[in-house]
Amino acid sequence: MRTYEVMTIHRPDLAEDDVRSRVDNLAGFLAERGATVTGKDIWGKRRFAYEIKHLHEGYYSVVTFTAEPPAVAELDRMLFLADEVIRHKIVRPGD
């Protein structure tokens, strides 16, 4: 199993409680696929340096987890298709 971090930016029109529940759902999605979530950090609403999809701000969150590569590929696809996620990035810390 490898360690990963996924940063997501959620739409600013969501309530902060909705963002927290979506991050919890993301952790549950990973757990169903055999991953272990080691940390969740919600940064709150931040202003963008530049406009993304006609939006100027969004809710940032970072989830740290260990998983096998197939689970990460499924997570990437799920986040790409999610309407409430503006951007996401999955990285391996230290690489």
PyMOL commands that place a pseudoatom at each C-alpha (Angstrom):
pseudoatom trace, name=CA, resn=MET, resi=1, chain=A, elem=C, hetatm=0, pos=[0.000, 0.000, 0.000]
pseudoatom trace, name=CA, resn=ARG, resi=2, chain=A, elem=C, hetatm=0, pos=[1.175, 3.498, -0.847]
pseudoatom trace, name=CA, resn=THR, resi=3, chain=A, elem=C, hetatm=0, pos=[0.522, 6.817, 0.863]
pseudoatom trace, name=CA, resn=TYR, resi=4, chain=A, elem=C, hetatm=0, pos=[-1.426, 9.467, -1.067]
pseudoatom trace, name=CA, resn=GLU, resi=5, chain=A, elem=C, hetatm=0, pos=[-2.954, 12.898, -0.520]
pseudoatom trace, name=CA, resn=VAL, resi=6, chain=A, elem=C, hetatm=0, pos=[-5.991, 14.152, -2.389]
pseudoatom trace, name=CA, resn=MET, resi=7, chain=A, elem=C, hetatm=0, pos=[-6.793, 17.857, -2.413]
pseudoatom trace, name=CA, resn=THR, resi=8, chain=A, elem=C, hetatm=0, pos=[-10.282, 18.829, -3.517]
pseudoatom trace, name=CA, resn=ILE, resi=9, chain=A, elem=C, hetatm=0, pos=[-11.923, 22.174, -4.155]
pseudoatom trace, name=CA, resn=HIS, resi=10, chain=A, elem=C, hetatm=0, pos=[-15.692, 22.108, -3.690]
pseudoatom trace, name=CA, resn=ARG, resi=11, chain=A, elem=C, hetatm=0, pos=[-18.177, 24.634, -5.072]
pseudoatom trace, name=CA, resn=PRO, resi=12, chain=A, elem=C, hetatm=0, pos=[-18.599, 27.783, -2.935]
pseudoatom trace, name=CA, resn=ASP, resi=13, chain=A, elem=C, hetatm=0, pos=[-22.419, 27.604, -2.986]
pseudoatom trace, name=CA, resn=LEU, resi=14, chain=A, elem=C, hetatm=0, pos=[-22.356, 24.526, -0.717]
pseudoatom trace, name=CA, resn=ALA, resi=15, chain=A, elem=C, hetatm=0, pos=[-22.780, 24.943, 3.026]
pseudoatom trace, name=CA, resn=GLU, resi=16, chain=A, elem=C, hetatm=0, pos=[-19.733, 24.113, 5.131]
pseudoatom trace, name=CA, resn=ASP, resi=17, chain=A, elem=C, hetatm=0, pos=[-21.597, 21.174, 6.710]
pseudoatom trace, name=CA, resn=ASP, resi=18, chain=A, elem=C, hetatm=0, pos=[-22.300, 19.804, 3.214]
pseudoatom trace, name=CA, resn=VAL, resi=19, chain=A, elem=C, hetatm=0, pos=[-18.592, 20.023, 2.394]
pseudoatom trace, name=CA, resn=ARG, resi=20, chain=A, elem=C, hetatm=0, pos=[-17.742, 18.123, 5.581]
pseudoatom trace, name=CA, resn=SER, resi=21, chain=A, elem=C, hetatm=0, pos=[-20.257, 15.395, 4.717]
pseudoatom trace, name=CA, resn=ARG, resi=22, chain=A, elem=C, hetatm=0, pos=[-18.857, 15.151, 1.160]
pseudoatom trace, name=CA, resn=VAL, resi=23, chain=A, elem=C, hetatm=0, pos=[-15.330, 14.741, 2.569]
pseudoatom trace, name=CA, resn=ASP, resi=24, chain=A, elem=C, hetatm=0, pos=[-16.662, 12.041, 4.924]
pseudoatom trace, name=CA, resn=ASN, resi=25, chain=A, elem=C, hetatm=0, pos=[-18.296, 10.341, 1.907]
pseudoatom trace, name=CA, resn=LEU, resi=26, chain=A, elem=C, hetatm=0, pos=[-14.950, 10.466, 0.107]
pseudoatom trace, name=CA, resn=ALA, resi=27, chain=A, elem=C, hetatm=0, pos=[-13.310, 8.770, 3.117]
pseudoatom trace, name=CA, resn=GLY, resi=28, chain=A, elem=C, hetatm=0, pos=[-16.064, 6.128, 3.099]
pseudoatom trace, name=CA, resn=PHE, resi=29, chain=A, elem=C, hetatm=0, pos=[-15.550, 5.579, -0.639]
pseudoatom trace, name=CA, resn=LEU, resi=30, chain=A, elem=C, hetatm=0, pos=[-11.868, 4.897, 0.036]
pseudoatom trace, name=CA, resn=ALA, resi=31, chain=A, elem=C, hetatm=0, pos=[-12.602, 2.610, 2.997]
pseudoatom trace, name=CA, resn=GLU, resi=32, chain=A, elem=C, hetatm=0, pos=[-14.944, 0.490, 0.842]
pseudoatom trace, name=CA, resn=ARG, resi=33, chain=A, elem=C, hetatm=0, pos=[-12.015, -0.115, -1.513]
pseudoatom trace, name=CA, resn=GLY, resi=34, chain=A, elem=C, hetatm=0, pos=[-9.602, -1.237, 1.208]
pseudoatom trace, name=CA, resn=ALA, resi=35, chain=A, elem=C, hetatm=0, pos=[-7.873, 2.101, 1.806]
pseudoatom trace, name=CA, resn=THR, resi=36, chain=A, elem=C, hetatm=0, pos=[-7.016, 3.501, 5.228]
pseudoatom trace, name=CA, resn=VAL, resi=37, chain=A, elem=C, hetatm=0, pos=[-7.727, 7.193, 5.790]
pseudoatom trace, name=CA, resn=THR, resi=38, chain=A, elem=C, hetatm=0, pos=[-5.042, 8.664, 8.060]
pseudoatom trace, name=CA, resn=GLY, resi=39, chain=A, elem=C, hetatm=0, pos=[-6.102, 12.304, 8.067]
pseudoatom trace, name=CA, resn=LYS, resi=40, chain=A, elem=C, hetatm=0, pos=[-8.776, 14.776, 6.986]
pseudoatom trace, name=CA, resn=ASP, resi=41, chain=A, elem=C, hetatm=0, pos=[-8.158, 18.510, 6.927]
pseudoatom trace, name=CA, resn=ILE, resi=42, chain=A, elem=C, hetatm=0, pos=[-10.789, 21.019, 5.807]
pseudoatom trace, name=CA, resn=TRP, resi=43, chain=A, elem=C, hetatm=0, pos=[-9.247, 24.408, 5.096]
pseudoatom trace, name=CA, resn=GLY, resi=44, chain=A, elem=C, hetatm=0, pos=[-12.528, 26.237, 4.585]
pseudoatom trace, name=CA, resn=LYS, resi=45, chain=A, elem=C, hetatm=0, pos=[-13.498, 28.738, 1.912]
pseudoatom trace, name=CA, resn=ARG, resi=46, chain=A, elem=C, hetatm=0, pos=[-10.554, 30.378, 0.130]
pseudoatom trace, name=CA, resn=ARG, resi=47, chain=A, elem=C, hetatm=0, pos=[-10.315, 32.907, -2.685]
pseudoatom trace, name=CA, resn=PHE, resi=48, chain=A, elem=C, hetatm=0, pos=[-8.694, 31.686, -5.928]
pseudoatom trace, name=CA, resn=ALA, resi=49, chain=A, elem=C, hetatm=0, pos=[-5.662, 33.363, -7.461]
pseudoatom trace, name=CA, resn=TYR, resi=50, chain=A, elem=C, hetatm=0, pos=[-7.496, 33.190, -10.799]
pseudoatom trace, name=CA, resn=GLU, resi=51, chain=A, elem=C, hetatm=0, pos=[-11.023, 32.418, -11.961]
pseudoatom trace, name=CA, resn=ILE, resi=52, chain=A, elem=C, hetatm=0, pos=[-11.963, 28.737, -12.388]
pseudoatom trace, name=CA, resn=LYS, resi=53, chain=A, elem=C, hetatm=0, pos=[-15.184, 27.952, -14.264]
pseudoatom trace, name=CA, resn=HIS, resi=54, chain=A, elem=C, hetatm=0, pos=[-16.447, 31.508, -13.593]
pseudoatom trace, name=CA, resn=LEU, resi=55, chain=A, elem=C, hetatm=0, pos=[-15.963, 31.051, -9.825]
pseudoatom trace, name=CA, resn=HIS, resi=56, chain=A, elem=C, hetatm=0, pos=[-13.711, 33.113, -7.561]
pseudoatom trace, name=CA, resn=GLU, resi=57, chain=A, elem=C, hetatm=0, pos=[-13.645, 30.972, -4.395]
pseudoatom trace, name=CA, resn=GLY, resi=58, chain=A, elem=C, hetatm=0, pos=[-14.171, 27.425, -3.145]
pseudoatom trace, name=CA, resn=TYR, resi=59, chain=A, elem=C, hetatm=0, pos=[-13.896, 25.086, -0.163]
pseudoatom trace, name=CA, resn=TYR, resi=60, chain=A, elem=C, hetatm=0, pos=[-10.513, 23.357, 0.084]
pseudoatom trace, name=CA, resn=SER, resi=61, chain=A, elem=C, hetatm=0, pos=[-9.928, 20.004, 1.761]
pseudoatom trace, name=CA, resn=VAL, resi=62, chain=A, elem=C, hetatm=0, pos=[-7.026, 17.540, 2.003]
pseudoatom trace, name=CA, resn=VAL, resi=63, chain=A, elem=C, hetatm=0, pos=[-7.420, 13.821, 2.762]
pseudoatom trace, name=CA, resn=THR, resi=64, chain=A, elem=C, hetatm=0, pos=[-4.375, 11.653, 3.485]
pseudoatom trace, name=CA, resn=PHE, resi=65, chain=A, elem=C, hetatm=0, pos=[-4.723, 7.894, 2.954]
pseudoatom trace, name=CA, resn=THR, resi=66, chain=A, elem=C, hetatm=0, pos=[-2.940, 4.656, 2.109]
pseudoatom trace, name=CA, resn=ALA, resi=67, chain=A, elem=C, hetatm=0, pos=[-4.277, 2.566, -0.746]
pseudoatom trace, name=CA, resn=GLU, resi=68, chain=A, elem=C, hetatm=0, pos=[-3.466, 0.376, -3.715]
pseudoatom trace, name=CA, resn=PRO, resi=69, chain=A, elem=C, hetatm=0, pos=[-3.226, 2.024, -7.168]
pseudoatom trace, name=CA, resn=PRO, resi=70, chain=A, elem=C, hetatm=0, pos=[-6.560, 0.619, -8.492]
pseudoatom trace, name=CA, resn=ALA, resi=71, chain=A, elem=C, hetatm=0, pos=[-8.448, 2.322, -5.627]
pseudoatom trace, name=CA, resn=VAL, resi=72, chain=A, elem=C, hetatm=0, pos=[-6.725, 5.608, -6.487]
pseudoatom trace, name=CA, resn=ALA, resi=73, chain=A, elem=C, hetatm=0, pos=[-7.785, 5.275, -10.128]
pseudoatom trace, name=CA, resn=GLU, resi=74, chain=A, elem=C, hetatm=0, pos=[-11.416, 4.775, -9.038]
pseudoatom trace, name=CA, resn=LEU, resi=75, chain=A, elem=C, hetatm=0, pos=[-11.173, 7.800, -6.726]
pseudoatom trace, name=CA, resn=ASP, resi=76, chain=A, elem=C, hetatm=0, pos=[-9.801, 9.931, -9.568]
pseudoatom trace, name=CA, resn=ARG, resi=77, chain=A, elem=C, hetatm=0, pos=[-12.689, 8.921, -11.830]
pseudoatom trace, name=CA, resn=MET, resi=78, chain=A, elem=C, hetatm=0, pos=[-15.285, 9.536, -9.108]
pseudoatom trace, name=CA, resn=LEU, resi=79, chain=A, elem=C, hetatm=0, pos=[-13.945, 13.024, -8.364]
pseudoatom trace, name=CA, resn=PHE, resi=80, chain=A, elem=C, hetatm=0, pos=[-13.725, 13.875, -12.067]
pseudoatom trace, name=CA, resn=LEU, resi=81, chain=A, elem=C, hetatm=0, pos=[-17.428, 13.051, -12.484]
pseudoatom trace, name=CA, resn=ALA, resi=82, chain=A, elem=C, hetatm=0, pos=[-18.609, 14.795, -9.271]
pseudoatom trace, name=CA, resn=ASP, resi=83, chain=A, elem=C, hetatm=0, pos=[-20.440, 18.042, -10.056]
pseudoatom trace, name=CA, resn=GLU, resi=84, chain=A, elem=C, hetatm=0, pos=[-19.680, 19.611, -6.667]
pseudoatom trace, name=CA, resn=VAL, resi=85, chain=A, elem=C, hetatm=0, pos=[-15.897, 19.219, -7.105]
pseudoatom trace, name=CA, resn=ILE, resi=86, chain=A, elem=C, hetatm=0, pos=[-14.306, 22.051, -9.088]
pseudoatom trace, name=CA, resn=ARG, resi=87, chain=A, elem=C, hetatm=0, pos=[-10.756, 20.662, -9.046]
pseudoatom trace, name=CA, resn=HIS, resi=88, chain=A, elem=C, hetatm=0, pos=[-8.908, 17.767, -7.464]
pseudoatom trace, name=CA, resn=LYS, resi=89, chain=A, elem=C, hetatm=0, pos=[-5.310, 16.577, -7.349]
pseudoatom trace, name=CA, resn=ILE, resi=90, chain=A, elem=C, hetatm=0, pos=[-3.962, 13.256, -6.085]
pseudoatom trace, name=CA, resn=VAL, resi=91, chain=A, elem=C, hetatm=0, pos=[-0.264, 13.137, -5.151]
pseudoatom trace, name=CA, resn=ARG, resi=92, chain=A, elem=C, hetatm=0, pos=[2.167, 10.831, -3.414]
pseudoatom trace, name=CA, resn=PRO, resi=93, chain=A, elem=C, hetatm=0, pos=[3.938, 12.901, -0.716]
pseudoatom trace, name=CA, resn=GLY, resi=94, chain=A, elem=C, hetatm=0, pos=[7.691, 12.797, -1.012]
pseudoatom trace, name=CA, resn=ASP, resi=95, chain=A, elem=C, hetatm=0, pos=[7.737, 12.070, -4.757]
for i in range(1, 95): cmd.bond("trace and resi %d" % i, "trace and resi %d" % (i + 1))
show_as sticks, trace
zoom trace
